Amino acid sequence: MPTEPDPFPPGLASSAVVKAADALADATRRRAPCDPVRALFDEGDVASAYAVQRLGVQRGLAAGRRVVGQKIGLTSPAVQAQLGVGQPDFGALFADMAVPEGGVVPAGRLIQPKVEAEVAVVLGSDLPHRQCTVVDVLRAADFALPALEIVDSRVRDWDISIVDTVADNASCGLYVLGGAPVPLRDLNLASVKMTMTRNGDVVSRGSGADCLGSPLNAVAWLASTLAERGDPLKAGDLVLTGALGPMTHAAEGDVFEARISTLGSVRVRFAAEEGGSR
């Protein structure tokens, strides 16, 4: 999984890694999904998938994008079982993925979006430890916020394995943060309750305990994993800790709102095409 060594040092990516990164990048440019990239690699070759992800991040940085943190995925035991994995994955968050709270996702911005509600944590100090503990996270974290993650697979029909989603930057799309930060000393993140609505109808429920037992456990896992890879979490980093409940499909005109106890609410709208019926 993520702690495996990267088989391709910087600048020495294999032809399969480059081909997969090119396919995903082309899908993003065209706003049209591509075939799964897992056929380019051995079954379950997560190390190569992370090499694809890293190449995509490097290309983003070279194009002037800015990394502001990380997202954690596959925190649900049910989803892990579906993909045949035993631990989460992660992907990079860029500044241009942020949508203002209460803002609008332009029509056509994404390919096949889905929405999930989660807890966002912002760090006040570095987390350099290869064996990071929840106590380390509590000391380092500055505050938490309610968040909506808008995931988006570049792979056709969400036909993904662990290799596909890791290569695809953990299916990152966009994210929305609530505007009222709460210090972690005032929270028990394992006990928070979440309700998410779409157009006023409840479509997802969950709790902090549904995210690896607590969102703090997820941050500790990510910090340990990234420190092992030599790229630790730093002060100021944003961490999306993983879904508190099931994700749901998003369509043009939909309005999503998540309420997380003690953290508040966060809302976003998907614009309709001009002349559309919604």
C-alpha positions, 0 to 999 in steps of 0.5 A: 500500500502507500508505504511501499517504496516508489519504484520510479525515482524522480525523472525515471517514470516507466512508459506505463506510468507516463501512459497512464498519467497522459490518459488521465490528463487527457480525460481531464482536459476533454472533460470526457472519461477514459478507460481504466488504467489498471490494465497497464500494470500488474494486478494490485500494483499500488506502488506504480499507481502512486508513481502515476499520481506523483507524476500528475502532481509534478505536472500540476506544480510545473503548470503553476498549481499550488498544493495546499494539503491532502485528502484521505480516501477509502476510510470506509470498511465497506469500500475497502472490501469492495476494492480489496484493500485493507487501508486508506489511500491519499491524494493531493489537494490543489488550491484551485480545487477549492469552492467557496462555502455556499458557492457554485460548481460551474456546469461542465467543470467535472466529468461524473461528480459525487459528493460526500461529507467529511471533517477537514483538519488544518494543521498548526505545526508539522507532523514529521513522525513516521509513527504518528499518534493521535496525541501528535495530531491533537498537538499539531492540529489547529482547527477543524471545519465541516467539508464537502468533498466533490469526488470525480473519477476520470475513469469511465463509469467509475469502473475503478480498482485501487490502482485506478483511483490511486493513479487518478489522485484518489479521485479528487475533484473539488472541495468546499469548506465551512467558514467557522473553524472550531479548535480541536480541544473543543471537539470529540471528532469520533462522536460527531454526527453528520447528515447530508441533504440533496435538494432538501432530501436526506441522502447520507448519514454517518458519524466520526466513528465511521471514518477509521473510528475517528477522523483523528485516526485517519490523520495519524495514518496519513501523517505516518505514511507521508513521513515514511515517504519523506514528504511529511505533513506541514504546518498550514496543510489542509487534510480532508479526513475521509467520508463520514457516510455514503457518497451520492451522485451530483447532477446539474442544479443540485444543492447539497448541504451537510450538517456536522454536530459541533462543527456546523454546516457547509453548502454548495450548488451545482449550476445548471446548463443555460437553457436547461430545465433545472 
